[in-house]
Amino acid sequence: QPFSKGEWTYATDVHIVVRVPRLHIPQFPENKDAPDCERIFKEADENGPYEWVAVPEVEVPTVQCDACDGTGKIEGNPCEECDGEGKLQEIKAVKVPLGDLIIALSNVYLDLIRRELPNPEIGLTEKAATTGRVTHHDIKPVKIKFDGGEGLLMPMKL
């Protein structure tokens, strides 16, 4: 559920967070108990410099849900894994080069960013690399900028 905090309205699912200037509408109330997203964005700013690139086009194939064997039901109830659809989006790492380093990003999130955000670009930084001299423990998010807002996307581990 989107929420507002301070000067921003946020939406997040833990892997991605986007923000736009504060929307003063009842559906997105102030949430003083929300995570400190402002701190996360400030930390991301310190992880630069960023190399800005277009969001690559990706394929997001669907696969049969293993939990329900593609039926969409478990014991007569809708399957919670696939929301009763019987299929899931197949998550694959998209390897984005940054010099001699690789940043692995989810095909599902890259597709979502391209479809839903106006004129998006991703900001790559060495600290988001999943290979090379950066350890998995130190992986930092890539930045996202789009018309009207910005965001952060966590890389995948290879």
GIMO-V934499 format. One line per field, one symbol per residue. ss: DSSP state (H for helix, E for strand, C for the rest). psi: psi as a letter, one per 30 degrees, with the letter a starting at -180 (. if undefined). burial: + if it has 24 or more other C-alpha atoms within 12 Angstrom, else -. A space follows every 50 residues. Layout:
ss->???
psi->???
burial->???
//
This chain:
ss->CCEEECCEEEEECCCEEEEEECCCCHHHCECCCCCCHHHHHHHHHHCCCC EEEECCCCCCCEEECCCCCCCCEECCEECCCCCCCCEEECCCEEEEEECC EEEEEEHHHHHHHHHHCCCCEEEECHHHCCCCCCCHHHCCCEEEEECCEE EEECCCCC
psi->kllkkbglklklgefkklllkkjilffilkjfgllieeeeeeeeeffalk jklkkkklkilklkkeeghgffkjhflkkfeghgffllkkkkkjjjkjbg lkkkkkeeeeeeeeefkkhklkjkkeffkglbgklefgkllllkkljfal akkkllk.
burial->-+++++-++++----+++++-+--------------++-++--++-+--+ ----++-+------+--+--++---------+--++++---+++++-+-- -++++++++++-++--+--++++++++++++-------++++++++--++ +++++++-
//
